[in-house]
């Protein structure tokens, strides 16, 4: 990870690793084994990606950040210009499809990198996590990573 441990340094690292699809630990291995499928582990440092749970986050952000403004633009275009319906098939439909599908990979990469950098996981799952990974029970005061 980046040497700078400040919030700005973390954010830069998350954005870079996610955008390029790089391992959030070493920055050299691949995060994805296919277009949207997260690899099982890093091919360079061996980071186990089982912690990665972006779930529906990429689709949610793609729809909220991209599809909503595009929908507004398309409705404005319809009201202002009133083009024939087929014009929307040539302009609006491809714009909407590409505008919402293409950003899915970087958004998913950002979410996975953010989960790793911030050591994010569901609250209260420490004991289950330790049992699943064969670790000893934590001592009081020990940090749960």
C-alpha positions as CSV (number, residue, x, y, z in Angstrom):
1,X,0.0,0.0,0.0
2,X,1.0,3.6,-0.3
3,X,3.5,4.9,2.3
4,X,1.2,7.8,3.2
5,X,-1.2,6.4,5.9
6,X,-3.3,9.6,5.9
7,X,-6.9,9.7,4.7
8,X,-5.8,11.3,1.4
9,X,-3.1,8.7,0.8
10,X,-5.5,5.9,1.5
11,X,-8.1,7.4,-0.8
12,X,-5.5,7.8,-3.6
13,X,-4.4,4.2,-3.2
14,X,-8.0,2.9,-3.2
15,X,-8.8,4.8,-6.3
16,X,-5.6,3.8,-8.1
17,X,-5.8,0.1,-7.2
18,X,-9.6,-0.1,-8.0
19,X,-9.3,1.8,-11.3
20,X,-6.4,-0.4,-12.5
21,X,-7.8,-3.6,-11.0
22,X,-4.6,-4.1,-8.9
23,X,-4.1,-6.0,-5.7
24,X,-4.8,-3.5,-2.8
25,X,-1.9,-5.0,-0.8
26,X,1.0,-5.3,-3.2
27,X,-0.2,-3.2,-6.1
28,X,1.2,-5.6,-8.6
29,X,-1.2,-8.6,-8.8
30,X,-4.6,-8.7,-10.5
31,X,-7.7,-8.2,-8.5
32,X,-10.0,-9.6,-11.2
33,X,-9.9,-13.0,-12.9
34,X,-12.5,-11.9,-15.5
35,X,-14.4,-8.7,-16.2
36,X,-16.3,-8.5,-12.9
37,X,-15.2,-11.7,-11.1
38,X,-12.9,-11.0,-8.3
39,X,-9.9,-13.5,-8.2
40,X,-9.6,-16.0,-5.4
41,X,-6.2,-14.6,-4.4
42,X,-3.5,-12.3,-5.7
43,X,-1.2,-13.9,-8.2
44,X,1.8,-12.0,-6.8
45,X,1.5,-11.7,-3.0
46,X,-1.2,-14.3,-2.4
47,X,-3.7,-12.0,-0.7
48,X,-6.9,-14.0,-0.1
49,X,-9.8,-12.1,-1.6
50,X,-12.4,-13.9,0.5
51,X,-12.9,-10.7,2.5
52,X,-14.2,-9.0,-0.6
53,X,-18.0,-8.5,-0.5
54,X,-19.0,-5.6,-2.8
55,X,-22.4,-7.3,-3.3
56,X,-24.7,-4.9,-5.1
57,X,-22.7,-1.8,-4.4
58,X,-21.3,-1.4,-7.9
59,X,-24.7,-1.6,-9.5
60,X,-26.2,0.8,-6.9
61,X,-23.5,3.4,-7.4
62,X,-23.7,3.0,-11.2
63,X,-27.4,3.5,-11.2
64,X,-27.5,6.4,-8.7
65,X,-24.5,8.4,-10.0
66,X,-24.7,7.7,-13.7
67,X,-28.2,6.4,-14.7
68,X,-30.2,9.1,-12.8
69,X,-28.4,12.0,-14.5
70,X,-28.5,10.3,-17.8
71,X,-32.2,9.7,-17.4
72,X,-32.6,13.5,-16.7
73,X,-30.6,14.3,-19.8
74,X,-32.7,11.9,-22.0
75,X,-36.0,13.3,-20.7
76,X,-34.7,16.9,-21.3
77,X,-33.7,15.8,-24.8
78,X,-37.2,14.4,-25.5
79,X,-38.9,17.5,-24.2
80,X,-36.6,20.1,-25.8
81,X,-36.1,18.4,-29.2
82,X,-39.0,16.0,-29.4
83,X,-37.1,13.6,-31.7
84,X,-38.7,10.5,-33.3
85,X,-38.7,7.4,-31.1
86,X,-36.0,5.7,-33.2
87,X,-33.5,8.5,-32.4
88,X,-33.6,7.3,-28.7
89,X,-32.6,3.8,-29.9
90,X,-29.6,5.2,-31.6
91,X,-28.6,7.7,-28.9
92,X,-30.2,7.3,-25.6
93,X,-30.2,3.5,-25.3
94,X,-26.5,3.0,-26.1
95,X,-25.6,5.9,-23.9
96,X,-27.6,4.5,-21.0
97,X,-26.3,0.9,-21.5
98,X,-22.6,1.9,-21.9
99,X,-22.9,4.6,-19.2
100,X,-24.1,2.1,-16.6
101,X,-22.2,-1.1,-17.5
102,X,-18.7,0.3,-18.2
103,X,-18.1,1.8,-14.8
104,X,-19.0,-1.4,-12.9
105,X,-15.5,-2.8,-12.9
106,X,-13.7,0.3,-11.5
107,X,-16.5,0.8,-9.0
108,X,-16.2,-2.8,-7.8
109,X,-12.4,-2.4,-7.7
110,X,-12.8,0.7,-5.5
111,X,-15.1,-1.1,-3.2
112,X,-12.8,-4.2,-2.8
113,X,-9.7,-2.0,-2.3
114,X,-11.6,0.1,0.2
115,X,-12.7,-3.0,2.2
116,X,-9.1,-4.1,2.3
117,X,-7.5,-0.8,3.2
118,X,-10.1,0.0,5.9
119,X,-10.2,-3.6,7.2
120,X,-13.9,-3.5,6.8
121,X,-16.2,-6.4,7.7
122,X,-19.5,-6.9,9.3
123,X,-19.6,-5.9,13.0
124,X,-19.8,-8.7,15.5
125,X,-18.3,-11.4,13.2
126,X,-14.9,-11.7,14.8
127,X,-15.5,-15.0,16.5
128,X,-17.1,-16.5,13.4
129,X,-14.2,-15.2,11.3
130,X,-11.7,-16.7,13.6
131,X,-13.4,-20.1,13.6
132,X,-13.7,-20.1,9.8
133,X,-10.0,-19.3,9.4
134,X,-8.7,-21.5,12.2
135,X,-7.4,-18.8,14.4
136,X,-7.4,-18.7,18.2
137,X,-9.9,-16.7,20.1
138,X,-8.9,-13.1,20.6
139,X,-7.7,-11.8,23.9
140,X,-9.5,-8.8,25.5
141,X,-8.1,-5.6,24.1
142,X,-6.6,-7.2,21.0
143,X,-7.5,-5.5,17.7
144,X,-9.8,-7.5,15.5
145,X,-8.4,-7.5,11.9
